[in-house]
Amino acid sequence: MARAPSCATAGRALHCMRTMKRPFEILEHTADVGIRAFGRTLPELYENAARGMLEVLLEPASVRPAEEETVAVAGTDAVDLLVVWLHEILLRSDARKRAFAQVRVSEVAEWRLAATLRGEPLDRSRHELHTEIKGVPYYGARVERAESGWVAEVFFDI
């Protein structure tokens, strides 16, 4: 059986965005799980990275987007912003016992990100949980410019 070309290289990111049905991939590793996200713009890239992480955590379709939270984070570069952004969502999910269904990144400028998360309080009887993520490490995280967009990759501590 022929295998599809890998989306791992930045040069293939736009092709993957056009031919795949989802704007991110779930990556599995020996003891971890990660995501590879794609975006035509940086806001779209960070939005898709968040969506990918949320799908690792739970089934977003089981969450009602009943309440809205605004988020503002800053980093020192593209990778730092990715890690800080995903860590912030993880913190809100874990410490505040929140489940998120929708993410909208409204701005990325000078390594600052503004976004809106929509969800509700976590209800283990109703929300379909997948994998507990313990952390978002810098090791192996990357953000690269692609042909006509961006690609990011990050593995999570589980």
C-alpha contacts under 8 A as a table, 3 or more apart, distances in Angstrom:
res1	aa1	res2	aa2	distance
6	S	9	T	7.31
6	S	12	R	7.63
7	C	10	A	7.56
7	C	12	R	5.42
7	C	13	A	5.82
7	C	16	C	5.96
8	A	12	R	7.20
8	A	13	A	7.54
8	A	36	R	7.87
9	T	12	R	5.49
9	T	13	A	6.72
10	A	13	A	5.25
10	A	144	E	6.33
10	A	145	R	6.51
10	A	146	A	4.53
10	A	147	E	7.08
10	A	150	W	7.23
10	A	151	V	6.02
11	G	14	L	7.26
11	G	146	A	5.10
11	G	147	E	5.23
12	R	15	H	5.32
12	R	16	C	6.19
12	R	146	A	7.35
12	R	147	E	7.45
13	A	16	C	5.06
13	A	17	M	6.16
13	A	38	F	6.36
13	A	146	A	6.08
13	A	147	E	7.25
13	A	149	G	7.38
13	A	150	W	7.04
13	A	151	V	6.13
14	L	17	M	4.97
14	L	18	R	6.27
14	L	38	F	7.58
14	L	40	R	7.63
14	L	146	A	7.02
14	L	147	E	6.48
14	L	148	S	6.11
14	L	149	G	6.43
14	L	150	W	7.98
15	H	18	R	5.24
15	H	19	T	6.16
16	C	19	T	5.19
16	C	20	M	5.58
17	M	20	M	5.62
17	M	21	K	7.82
17	M	22	R	7.49
17	M	23	P	5.94
17	M	38	F	6.37
17	M	39	G	7.53
18	R	21	K	7.92
20	M	23	P	7.12
22	R	25	E	7.37
23	P	37	A	6.18
23	P	38	F	5.65
23	P	39	G	7.32
23	P	48	N	6.10
24	F	35	I	6.67
24	F	36	R	5.51
24	F	37	A	4.19
24	F	38	F	6.00
24	F	48	N	6.28
24	F	49	A	6.94
24	F	51	R	7.96
24	F	52	G	5.93
25	E	35	I	5.43
25	E	36	R	5.13
25	E	37	A	6.44
25	E	52	G	7.12
26	I	33	V	7.25
26	I	34	G	5.84
26	I	35	I	4.55
26	I	36	R	6.63
26	I	52	G	6.99
26	I	56	V	7.52
27	L	33	V	5.65
27	L	34	G	4.67
27	L	35	I	5.15
27	L	36	R	6.95
27	L	155	F	7.74
28	E	32	D	6.42
28	E	33	V	4.57
28	E	34	G	6.19
29	H	32	D	5.06
29	H	33	V	5.65
29	H	34	G	7.64
31	A	158	I	7.39
32	D	155	F	6.51
32	D	156	F	5.98
32	D	157	D	5.78
32	D	158	I	5.78
33	V	155	F	5.57
33	V	156	F	5.63
33	V	157	D	7.40
33	V	158	I	7.22
34	G	53	M	7.76
34	G	153	E	7.29
34	G	154	V	5.43
34	G	155	F	3.73
34	G	156	F	5.48
35	I	49	A	7.10
35	I	52	G	6.16
35	I	53	M	6.95
35	I	153	E	5.70
35	I	154	V	5.69
35	I	155	F	6.44
36	R	49	A	7.26
36	R	52	G	7.97
36	R	151	V	6.96
36	R	152	A	5.54
36	R	153	E	4.34
36	R	154	V	6.73
37	A	45	L	6.26
37	A	46	Y	7.92
37	A	48	N	5.73
37	A	49	A	5.10
37	A	52	G	7.21
37	A	151	V	5.64
37	A	152	A	5.16
37	A	153	E	6.38
38	F	44	E	7.67
38	F	45	L	5.33
38	F	48	N	6.69
38	F	49	A	7.71
38	F	149	G	7.49
38	F	150	W	5.77
38	F	151	V	4.61
38	F	152	A	6.55
39	G	42	L	6.52
39	G	43	P	7.67
39	G	44	E	4.86
39	G	45	L	4.00
39	G	46	Y	7.79
39	G	48	N	7.10
39	G	149	G	5.65
39	G	150	W	5.19
39	G	151	V	6.52
40	R	44	E	6.43
40	R	45	L	7.00
40	R	148	S	6.37
40	R	149	G	3.95
40	R	150	W	6.00
41	T	44	E	5.24
41	T	45	L	6.16
41	T	149	G	5.81
41	T	150	W	6.60
42	L	45	L	4.90
42	L	46	Y	6.19
42	L	108	V	6.58
42	L	149	G	7.94
42	L	150	W	6.79
43	P	46	Y	5.33
43	P	47	E	6.06
43	P	105	V	5.48
43	P	106	S	6.74
43	P	107	E	6.05
43	P	108	V	5.67
44	E	47	E	5.00
44	E	48	N	6.07
44	E	105	V	7.07
45	L	48	N	5.21
45	L	49	A	6.16
45	L	150	W	6.44
45	L	151	V	6.93
45	L	152	A	7.24
46	Y	49	A	5.01
46	Y	50	A	6.24
46	Y	82	L	6.78
46	Y	85	W	8.00
46	Y	105	V	7.11
47	E	50	A	5.24
47	E	51	R	6.29
47	E	103	V	6.19
47	E	104	R	6.15
47	E	105	V	5.57
48	N	51	R	4.91
48	N	52	G	6.08
49	A	52	G	5.08
49	A	53	M	6.30
49	A	86	L	7.83
49	A	152	A	7.37
50	A	53	M	5.13
50	A	54	L	6.12
50	A	86	L	6.26
50	A	89	I	7.73
50	A	103	V	7.10
51	R	54	L	5.08
51	R	55	E	6.23
51	R	102	Q	7.59
51	R	103	V	6.82
52	G	55	E	5.17
52	G	56	V	6.46
53	M	56	V	5.05
53	M	57	L	6.39
53	M	86	L	7.57
54	L	57	L	5.00
54	L	58	L	6.11
54	L	59	E	7.71
54	L	60	P	6.94
54	L	100	F	7.22
54	L	101	A	7.81
55	E	58	L	5.24
55	E	59	E	5.76
55	E	60	P	6.30
55	E	130	H	7.85
56	V	59	E	7.98
56	V	130	H	6.18
56	V	131	T	5.90
57	L	129	L	6.11
57	L	130	H	5.19
57	L	131	T	4.97
57	L	132	E	6.03
57	L	133	I	6.85
58	L	127	H	7.17
58	L	128	E	5.61
58	L	129	L	4.15
58	L	130	H	4.77
58	L	131	T	7.00
59	E	62	S	5.66
59	E	63	V	7.47
59	E	127	H	7.03
59	E	128	E	5.37
59	E	129	L	6.40
59	E	130	H	7.12
60	P	63	V	5.39
60	P	100	F	6.79
60	P	101	A	4.70
60	P	102	Q	7.79
61	A	64	R	7.63
61	A	101	A	6.76
62	S	101	A	7.93
62	S	126	R	6.99
62	S	127	H	5.30
62	S	128	E	6.40
63	V	99	A	6.51
63	V	100	F	6.50
63	V	101	A	5.38
63	V	119	G	6.30
63	V	120	E	6.94
63	V	127	H	6.39
64	R	100	F	7.97
64	R	101	A	6.56
64	R	119	G	5.72
64	R	120	E	6.37
65	P	68	E	7.47
65	P	100	F	7.07
65	P	101	A	5.74
65	P	102	Q	6.62
65	P	118	R	4.75
65	P	119	G	4.10
65	P	120	E	6.43
66	A	118	R	6.61
66	A	119	G	5.55
66	A	120	E	5.84
67	E	118	R	5.47
67	E	119	G	5.33
67	E	120	E	5.72
68	E	116	T	6.63
68	E	117	L	5.68
68	E	118	R	4.48
68	E	119	G	6.57
69	E	116	T	5.63
69	E	117	L	5.17
69	E	118	R	6.37
70	T	114	A	7.47
70	T	115	A	5.81
70	T	116	T	4.52
70	T	117	L	6.33
71	V	113	L	7.90
71	V	114	A	5.74
71	V	115	A	5.11
71	V	116	T	5.99
71	V	117	L	7.44
72	A	112	R	7.27
72	A	113	L	5.61
72	A	114	A	4.56
72	A	115	A	6.48
73	V	81	L	7.48
73	V	84	V	6.97
73	V	85	W	6.31
73	V	88	E	7.92
73	V	112	R	5.82
73	V	113	L	5.37
73	V	114	A	6.80
74	A	81	L	5.99
74	A	84	V	7.31
74	A	85	W	7.95
74	A	111	W	5.74
74	A	112	R	4.24
74	A	113	L	6.18
75	G	78	A	7.25
75	G	79	V	7.99
75	G	80	D	5.07
75	G	81	L	4.20
75	G	82	L	7.95
75	G	84	V	6.73
75	G	111	W	5.36
75	G	112	R	6.39
76	T	80	D	5.82
76	T	81	L	6.73
76	T	111	W	6.26
77	D	80	D	5.32
77	D	81	L	6.05
77	D	111	W	5.84
78	A	81	L	5.18
78	A	82	L	6.25
78	A	111	W	6.52
78	A	143	V	6.20
79	V	82	L	5.03
79	V	83	V	6.33
79	V	138	Y	7.80
79	V	141	A	6.51
79	V	142	R	5.68
79	V	143	V	5.69
80	D	83	V	5.23
80	D	84	V	6.03
80	D	138	Y	7.61
81	L	84	V	5.11
81	L	85	W	5.82
81	L	111	W	6.28
81	L	112	R	7.33
81	L	113	L	7.74
82	L	85	W	5.19
82	L	86	L	6.18
82	L	143	V	7.96
83	V	86	L	5.32
83	V	87	H	5.93
83	V	136	V	6.13
83	V	137	P	7.07
83	V	138	Y	6.60
83	V	141	A	7.69
84	V	87	H	5.04
84	V	88	E	6.09
85	W	88	E	5.20
85	W	89	I	6.56
85	W	113	L	7.82
86	L	89	I	5.19
86	L	90	L	6.18
86	L	136	V	6.94
87	H	90	L	4.95
87	H	91	L	6.00
87	H	135	G	7.04
87	H	136	V	5.91
88	E	91	L	5.03
88	E	92	R	6.25
89	I	92	R	5.16
89	I	93	S	6.09
90	L	93	S	4.99
90	L	94	D	5.92
90	L	133	I	7.70
90	L	135	G	7.77
91	L	94	D	5.21
91	L	95	A	5.46
91	L	96	R	7.19
92	R	95	A	5.68
92	R	96	R	5.05
92	R	97	K	6.87
92	R	98	R	6.21
93	S	96	R	5.81
93	S	97	K	5.17
93	S	98	R	4.41
93	S	99	A	5.89
93	S	100	F	7.55
94	D	97	K	5.11
94	D	98	R	6.85
97	K	121	P	6.07
97	K	122	L	5.30
98	R	119	G	7.10
98	R	120	E	5.88
98	R	121	P	4.54
98	R	122	L	4.77
99	A	119	G	5.51
99	A	120	E	5.53
99	A	121	P	5.91
99	A	122	L	4.99
99	A	127	H	7.92
100	F	103	V	7.73
100	F	117	L	6.50
100	F	118	R	5.60
100	F	119	G	4.04
100	F	120	E	6.53
101	A	117	L	7.68
101	A	118	R	5.92
101	A	119	G	5.26
102	Q	117	L	5.82
102	Q	118	R	5.03
102	Q	119	G	6.83
103	V	115	A	7.22
103	V	116	T	5.91
103	V	117	L	4.77
103	V	118	R	6.49
104	R	115	A	5.51
104	R	116	T	5.20
104	R	117	L	6.57
105	V	108	V	7.65
105	V	113	L	7.24
105	V	114	A	5.99
105	V	115	A	4.13
105	V	116	T	6.43
106	S	113	L	7.75
106	S	114	A	5.71
106	S	115	A	5.34
106	S	116	T	7.62
107	E	112	R	7.77
107	E	113	L	5.58
107	E	114	A	5.19
107	E	115	A	7.02
108	V	111	W	6.38
108	V	112	R	5.50
108	V	113	L	4.52
108	V	114	A	6.67
109	A	112	R	5.30
109	A	113	L	6.71
122	L	127	H	7.02
123	D	126	R	5.47
123	D	127	H	5.70
124	R	127	H	5.28
124	R	128	E	7.21
124	R	129	L	7.48
125	S	128	E	8.00
131	T	158	I	7.40
132	E	158	I	6.00
133	I	136	V	7.92
133	I	156	F	6.32
133	I	157	D	5.89
133	I	158	I	4.64
134	K	156	F	7.33
134	K	157	D	5.28
134	K	158	I	5.21
135	G	156	F	5.86
135	G	157	D	4.95
135	G	158	I	7.15
136	V	154	V	7.70
136	V	155	F	7.01
136	V	156	F	5.00
136	V	157	D	6.29
137	P	140	G	7.85
137	P	141	A	7.41
137	P	154	V	7.91
137	P	155	F	7.21
137	P	156	F	6.52
137	P	157	D	7.04
138	Y	141	A	5.32
138	Y	154	V	7.88
140	G	153	E	7.59
140	G	154	V	6.28
140	G	155	F	6.91
141	A	152	A	7.45
141	A	153	E	5.52
141	A	154	V	4.38
141	A	155	F	6.87
142	R	152	A	5.45
142	R	153	E	5.28
142	R	154	V	6.61
143	V	150	W	7.13
143	V	151	V	5.80
143	V	152	A	4.25
143	V	153	E	6.61
144	E	150	W	5.74
144	E	151	V	5.43
144	E	152	A	6.35
145	R	148	S	7.82
145	R	149	G	6.06
145	R	150	W	4.56
145	R	151	V	6.49
146	A	149	G	4.96
146	A	150	W	4.91
146	A	151	V	6.43
147	E	150	W	7.86
